């Protein structure tokens, strides 16, 4: 499989994730928050902080997708193992940890407010584990890509 076809598949994946994310962040999540505010009037004051938190997490996720897109472009240019990709993977990992911190903060805040049931706790916890797992994978890939870039540079100098 050629680099261009791999890059194209990764870009298609990126677009699909962006579209699904747009539906989730800008359609489903606001409707869900609105429904919760109606179902639990005593927690209606949490509607706007919840929407702001969702928007901040959406921005971080789309920053990750933007970095991923630039990595896909470099893969298509047959420049997979370069320091720019390693730096991009590192930034993706750090942004993922940022989302994890926001989720943890939201979970703690809702817990102190008394509005975090066991079902929501489990969802938050699993989501936090997935996000932090993505962060760890990105940081590990960053280190591997950086090492491969160094080996590539050494190889290019000997030829």
C-alpha positions in Angstrom: 0.0 0.0 0.0 1.4 3.4 -1.0 2.0 6.3 1.3 -0.5 8.4 -0.7 -3.3 5.8 -0.3 -2.5 5.4 3.5 -2.6 9.2 3.8 -5.9 9.3 1.9 -7.5 6.7 4.2 -6.3 8.6 7.2 -7.7 11.9 5.9 -11.1 10.2 5.2 -11.1 8.9 8.8 -10.3 12.4 10.0 -13.2 13.9 8.0 -15.6 11.2 9.3 -14.5 11.9 12.9 -14.9 15.6 12.4 -18.5 15.1 11.1 -19.4 12.7 13.9 -17.8 15.1 16.4 -19.7 18.0 15.0 -23.0 16.1 15.4 -22.1 15.1 18.9 -20.7 18.4 20.2 -23.1 20.8 18.4 -26.3 18.8 18.2 -26.5 15.9 20.6 -24.7 17.3 23.6 -26.5 20.7 23.7 -29.9 18.9 23.4 -28.9 16.4 26.1 -27.8 19.3 28.5 -31.1 21.1 27.7 -33.1 17.9 28.5 -31.2 17.4 31.7 -32.0 21.0 32.7 -35.7 20.4 32.1 -35.7 17.0 33.9 -33.8 18.3 36.9 -34.8 22.0 37.5 -32.7 22.1 40.7 -29.6 21.6 38.4 -30.6 24.1 35.7 -27.9 26.5 36.8 -25.4 23.9 35.5 -26.7 24.3 31.9 -24.4 27.1 30.8 -21.2 25.8 32.5 -21.9 22.4 30.9 -22.3 24.0 27.5 -19.1 26.0 27.9 -17.2 22.9 29.0 -18.5 21.0 26.0 -17.4 23.8 23.7 -13.9 23.9 25.3 -13.5 20.1 24.9 -14.8 20.4 21.3 -12.1 23.0 20.5 -9.4 20.8 22.0 -10.6 17.8 20.0 -10.7 19.8 16.8 -7.2 21.0 17.5 -6.1 17.4 17.7 -7.8 16.7 14.4 -6.1 19.6 12.8 -2.7 18.4 14.0 -3.6 14.9 12.8 -4.5 16.3 9.4 -1.1 17.9 9.0 0.5 14.6 9.9 -1.6 12.9 7.2 -0.3 15.5 4.7 3.3 14.8 5.5 2.6 11.0 5.3 1.2 11.6 1.8 4.4 13.5 0.9 6.4 10.4 1.9 7.7 12.2 5.0 6.3 10.0 7.7 9.3 9.9 10.0 10.2 13.6 10.7 10.5 15.7 13.7 7.4 17.7 12.7 5.3 14.5 13.0 6.9 13.7 16.3 6.1 17.1 17.6 2.6 16.9 16.3 2.0 13.6 18.1 3.4 15.1 21.3 1.0 18.0 21.0 -1.9 15.6 20.3 -1.0 13.7 23.4 -0.8 16.8 25.6 -4.1 18.0 24.3 -5.7 14.6 25.0 -4.4 14.9 28.6 -6.0 18.4 28.7 -9.4 16.9 27.8 -8.8 14.3 30.5 -8.1 17.0 33.0 -11.3 18.9 32.0 -13.3 15.7 32.3 -11.8 15.0 35.7 -12.6 18.5 36.8 -16.1 18.3 35.6 -16.6 15.0 37.3 -15.2 16.4 40.6 -17.4 19.5 40.3 -20.6 17.5 39.6 -19.7 15.2 42.5 -19.4 18.0 44.9 -22.7 19.5 43.6 -24.4 16.1 44.3 -25.4 15.6 40.7 -23.0 12.7 39.7 -24.9 9.4 39.8 -23.1 6.2 39.4 -24.0 5.8 35.8 -22.6 9.2 34.9 -19.5 8.5 37.0 -18.9 5.3 35.0 -19.3 7.1 31.7 -17.0 10.0 32.8 -14.5 7.5 34.1 -14.5 5.3 31.0 -14.3 8.4 28.8 -11.4 9.8 30.9 -9.6 6.4 30.5 -10.0 6.4 26.7 -8.8 10.0 26.4 -5.8 9.4 28.6 -5.1 6.2 26.8 -5.0 8.1 23.5 -2.7 10.6 25.1 -0.3 7.9 26.2 -0.4 6.3 22.7 0.3 9.7 21.1 3.3 10.3 23.4 4.7 6.8 22.8 4.3 7.3 19.0 6.0 10.6 19.3 9.0 9.1 20.8 9.1 6.3 18.2 8.7 8.7 15.3 11.4 11.0 16.7 13.8 8.0 17.0 12.9 6.8 13.4 13.5 10.4 12.2 17.0 10.4 13.8 17.8 7.0 12.2 16.5 8.3 8.8 18.8 11.4 9.1 21.7 9.2 9.9 20.9 7.0 7.0 20.6 9.9 4.6 24.0 11.2 5.7 25.7 8.0 4.9 24.4 7.6 1.4 
